[in-house]
Amino acid sequence: MKTTVTRVCLALILFIGLPAAPVMAADTPKPSHPPIYDESADASKQVADALALAKKENKRVLLQFGANWCGWCHRLHDLCQTNRAIAANLKANYVVALIDVNNSHNDAAVQKYGNPVRFGLPVIVVLDADGNQLTTKDSGELEEGDHHSPAKVLAFLNEWSPKK
């Protein structure tokens, strides 16, 4: 009886069929974003260079910790580049350093700034021109549905901009 039931089930599966998975040609490239993080960059040098420029220009340093495989990192980066108000605020008030943390890369910097990646990626750390850590922002708090809220991002940037 057990054998008969098994055969009937197999026959039904073969007769009815199972939904087929979409087939991609072997040479079809997987969709990807262009890299925004330099995976060979040394975070300590990135931060030192950013601090030197921030001091010279009376700006803050915005560290964005992330990785090239991180979709939310790309979304935040794209918003910062394409939204005019956000881009203008960043240009006027911040020196931005994109810190790659893929596979524990730049782990010393992650530890130096209190393990901000514990919040997930991307995560933002704002420094004053002397290198003092002013705040750490879980970028999830800036999200709205499937994107970052331009209003929330701009409010965050305004809150931490240097007082001129």
Backbone hydrogen bonds in HBPLUS format (Angstrom, degrees):
<---DONOR---> <-ACCEPTOR-->    atom                        ^
c    i                          cat <-CA-CA->   ^        H-A-AA   ^      H-
h    n   atom  resd res      DA  || num        DHA   H-A  angle D-A-AA Bond
n    s   type  num  typ     dist DA aas  dist angle  dist       angle   num
A0005-VAL N   A0001-MET O   3.01 MM   4  6.30 160.5  2.04 155.4 159.7     1
A0006-THR N   A0002-LYS O   3.05 MM   4  6.25 160.6  2.09 147.0 152.5     2
A0007-ARG N   A0003-THR O   2.96 MM   4  6.18 159.4  2.00 148.6 154.0     3
A0008-VAL N   A0004-THR O   2.91 MM   4  6.13 156.9  1.96 149.8 156.3     4
A0009-CYS N   A0005-VAL O   2.92 MM   4  6.13 162.6  1.95 152.0 156.6     5
A0010-LEU N   A0006-THR O   2.94 MM   4  6.17 161.9  1.98 151.0 156.0     6
A0011-ALA N   A0007-ARG O   2.88 MM   4  6.04 157.8  1.93 146.6 153.0     7
A0012-LEU N   A0008-VAL O   2.90 MM   4  6.15 157.5  1.96 150.1 155.9     8
A0013-ILE N   A0009-CYS O   2.95 MM   4  6.19 158.7  1.99 149.5 155.5     9
A0014-LEU N   A0010-LEU O   2.94 MM   4  6.18 164.9  1.97 152.4 156.2    10
A0015-PHE N   A0011-ALA O   2.81 MM   4  5.94 155.0  1.87 147.9 155.6    11
A0016-ILE N   A0012-LEU O   2.74 MM   4  5.72 172.6  1.75 154.1 156.7    12
A0017-GLY N   A0013-ILE O   2.68 MM   4  5.25 145.4  1.80 134.9 147.1    13
A0028-THR N   A0025-ALA O   3.03 MM   3  5.29 167.7  2.05 114.4 117.4    14
A0041-ALA N   A0038-ASP O   3.17 MM   3  5.37 159.5  2.21 108.0 114.3    15
A0045-LYS N   A0042-ASP O   3.06 MM   3  5.50 126.0  2.37 109.6 122.3    16
A0046-GLN N   A0042-ASP O   3.01 MM   4  6.34 160.5  2.05 152.3 158.7    17
A0047-VAL N   A0043-ALA O   2.80 MM   4  5.98 165.6  1.82 158.5 161.0    18
A0048-ALA N   A0044-SER O   3.00 MM   4  6.08 160.2  2.04 138.4 144.5    19
A0049-ASP N   A0045-LYS O   2.89 MM   4  6.02 166.0  1.91 154.0 157.3    20
A0050-ALA N   A0046-GLN O   2.95 MM   4  6.09 158.7  1.99 145.7 152.2    21
A0051-LEU N   A0047-VAL O   2.82 MM   4  5.99 159.2  1.86 154.6 160.1    22
A0052-ALA N   A0048-ALA O   3.03 MM   4  6.22 157.1  2.09 146.7 152.4    23
A0053-LEU N   A0049-ASP O   3.16 MM   4  6.39 162.7  2.19 148.8 152.8    24
A0054-ALA N   A0050-ALA O   2.85 MM   4  6.00 157.0  1.90 148.7 156.2    25
A0055-LYS N   A0051-LEU O   2.91 MM   4  6.01 157.9  1.95 149.5 154.3    26
A0056-LYS N   A0052-ALA O   3.19 MM   4  6.34 159.2  2.23 142.3 147.8    27
A0057-GLU N   A0053-LEU O   2.93 MM   4  6.10 148.8  2.03 147.8 156.3    28
A0058-ASN N   A0054-ALA O   2.82 MM   4  5.54 105.9  2.38 141.3 154.5    29
A0059-LYS N   A0054-ALA O   2.90 MM   5  4.55 163.3  1.93 130.7 136.3    30
A0060-ARG N   A0093-ASN O   2.90 MM  33  6.18 171.4  1.91 152.7 151.9    31
A0095-VAL N   A0060-ARG O   2.77 MM  35  6.25 141.8  1.91 150.8 163.6    32
A0061-VAL N   A0127-LEU O   2.93 MM  66  4.99 168.5  1.94 141.7 145.5    33
A0127-LEU N   A0061-VAL O   2.81 MM  66  4.99 162.1  1.85 147.9 153.9    34
A0062-LEU N   A0095-VAL O   2.91 MM  33  6.07 160.4  1.95 141.4 147.2    35
A0097-ALA N   A0062-LEU O   2.94 MM  35  6.29 160.3  1.98 157.9 159.1    36
A0063-LEU N   A0125-VAL O   2.76 MM  62  5.04 175.7  1.76 164.6 163.5    37
A0125-VAL N   A0063-LEU O   2.88 MM  62  5.04 155.3  1.94 144.0 151.6    38
A0064-GLN N   A0097-ALA O   2.95 MM  33  6.31 164.7  1.98 156.0 160.1    39
A0099-ILE N   A0064-GLN O   2.86 MM  35  5.90 152.1  1.94 136.8 146.0    40
A0065-PHE N   A0123-VAL O   2.86 MM  58  5.32 158.3  1.91 166.5 166.6    41
A0123-VAL N   A0065-PHE O   3.13 MM  58  5.32 150.4  2.22 140.9 149.3    42
A0066-GLY N   A0099-ILE O   3.00 MM  33  6.28 160.2  2.04 162.6 163.2    43
A0101-VAL N   A0066-GLY O   2.85 MM  35  5.70 150.2  1.94 159.1 163.8    44
A0070-CYS N   A0067-ALA O   3.06 MM   3  5.45 161.8  2.09 114.8 120.7    45
A0073-CYS N   A0070-CYS O   3.15 MM   3  5.23 124.9  2.47  96.9 110.9    46
A0074-HIS N   A0070-CYS O   3.23 MM   4  6.64 155.0  2.29 149.4 155.2    47
A0075-ARG N   A0071-GLY O   2.96 MM   4  6.28 152.7  2.04 146.4 154.8    48
A0076-LEU N   A0072-TRP O   2.98 MM   4  6.15 163.7  2.01 147.8 150.9    49
A0077-HIS N   A0073-CYS O   2.97 MM   4  6.13 164.3  1.99 148.9 153.9    50
A0078-ASP N   A0074-HIS O   2.83 MM   4  5.92 164.5  1.85 150.5 154.9    51
A0079-LEU N   A0075-ARG O   2.98 MM   4  6.16 160.1  2.02 147.0 152.5    52
A0080-CYS N   A0076-LEU O   2.97 MM   4  6.20 160.9  2.01 151.1 156.2    53
A0081-GLN N   A0077-HIS O   3.04 MM   4  6.28 135.8  2.25 142.7 154.7    54
A0081-GLN N   A0078-ASP O   3.15 MM   3  5.10 129.6  2.41  94.0 107.5    55
A0082-THR N   A0078-ASP O   2.86 MM   4  6.00 149.4  1.96 152.9 161.2    56
A0083-ASN N   A0079-LEU O   2.95 MM   4  5.57 162.3  1.98 149.0 151.5    57
A0087-ALA N   A0083-ASN O   2.86 MM   4  6.00 172.0  1.87 164.7 167.5    58
A0088-ALA N   A0084-ARG O   2.90 MM   4  5.97 158.6  1.95 146.6 152.6    59
A0089-ASN N   A0085-ALA O   3.01 MM   4  6.14 156.9  2.07 142.4 148.7    60
A0090-LEU N   A0086-ILE O   2.90 MM   4  6.14 167.1  1.91 157.6 160.8    61
A0091-LYS N   A0087-ALA O   2.95 MM   4  6.12 164.1  1.98 148.2 152.8    62
A0092-ALA N   A0088-ALA O   2.93 MM   4  6.07 157.5  1.98 148.5 154.4    63
A0093-ASN N   A0089-ASN O   2.92 MM   4  5.90 149.7  2.01 151.4 158.8    64
A0094-TYR N   A0090-LEU O   2.89 MM   4  5.04 154.9  1.96 142.3 143.9    65
A0105-HIS N   A0102-ASN O   2.93 MM   3  5.43 154.8  1.99 117.5 125.7    66
A0109-ALA N   A0106-ASN O   3.09 MM   3  5.50 123.9  2.42 106.8 119.3    67
A0110-VAL N   A0106-ASN O   3.15 MM   4  6.53 157.1  2.20 148.9 155.9    68
A0111-GLN N   A0107-ASP O   2.92 MM   4  6.17 160.3  1.96 152.1 156.3    69
A0112-LYS N   A0108-ALA O   2.87 MM   4  6.06 153.1  1.94 142.9 151.3    70
A0113-TYR N   A0109-ALA O   3.11 MM   4  6.30 148.8  2.21 148.6 154.0    71
A0115-ASN N   A0110-VAL O   2.78 MM   5  4.96 145.1  1.90 148.7 149.4    72
A0114-GLY N   A0111-GLN O   3.09 MM   3  5.18 153.2  2.16 116.4 113.5    73
A0118-ARG N   A0115-ASN O   3.14 MM   3  5.96 165.0  2.16 123.2 126.0    74
A0119-PHE N   A0116-PRO O   3.14 MM   3  6.13 175.8  2.14 127.5 128.8    75
A0120-GLY N   A0117-VAL O   2.88 MM   3  5.03 158.0  1.93 107.5 115.0    76
A0124-ILE N   A0137-LYS O   3.10 MM  13  5.05 173.6  2.10 146.8 148.1    77
A0137-LYS N   A0124-ILE O   2.71 MM  13  5.05 164.9  1.73 151.4 156.3    78
A0126-VAL N   A0135-THR O   2.98 MM   9  5.44 163.3  2.01 150.2 155.0    79
A0134-LEU N   A0126-VAL O   2.76 MM   8  5.55 164.6  1.78 154.8 159.6    80
A0128-ASP N   A0132-ASN O   2.92 MM   4  5.41 152.1  1.99 144.6 152.6    81
A0131-GLY N   A0128-ASP O   2.90 MM   3  5.37 164.4  1.92 119.0 123.4    82
A0141-GLU N   A0138-ASP O   2.98 MM   3  5.88 161.6  2.01 126.8 130.7    83
A0142-LEU N   A0139-SER O   2.88 MM   3  5.12 155.0  1.94 106.9 115.3    84
A0143-GLU N   A0140-GLY O   3.24 MM   3  5.21 162.5  2.28 101.6 106.7    85
A0149-SER N   A0142-LEU O   2.77 MM   7  5.87 162.2  1.80 163.0 166.1    86
A0144-GLU N   A0147-HIS O   2.63 MM   3  5.53 160.0  1.67 174.5 168.5    87
A0147-HIS N   A0144-GLU O   3.38 MM   3  5.53 154.5  2.44 113.0 120.2    88
A0153-VAL N   A0149-SER O   2.96 MM   4  6.20 165.9  1.98 162.1 165.9    89
A0154-LEU N   A0150-PRO O   2.92 MM   4  6.01 166.2  1.93 149.7 154.0    90
A0155-ALA N   A0151-ALA O   2.92 MM   4  6.05 156.5  1.98 144.0 150.8    91
A0156-PHE N   A0152-LYS O   2.97 MM   4  6.17 156.4  2.03 145.7 151.8    92
A0157-LEU N   A0153-VAL O   2.95 MM   4  6.25 165.3  1.97 154.5 158.2    93
A0158-ASN N   A0154-LEU O   2.88 MM   4  6.07 161.7  1.91 152.0 157.1    94
A0159-GLU N   A0155-ALA O   2.92 MM   4  6.08 153.7  1.99 144.8 152.1    95
A0160-TRP N   A0156-PHE O   3.21 MM   4  6.48 148.3  2.32 149.3 156.4    96
A0161-SER N   A0157-LEU O   2.96 MM   4  5.90 112.3  2.44 143.5 159.2    97
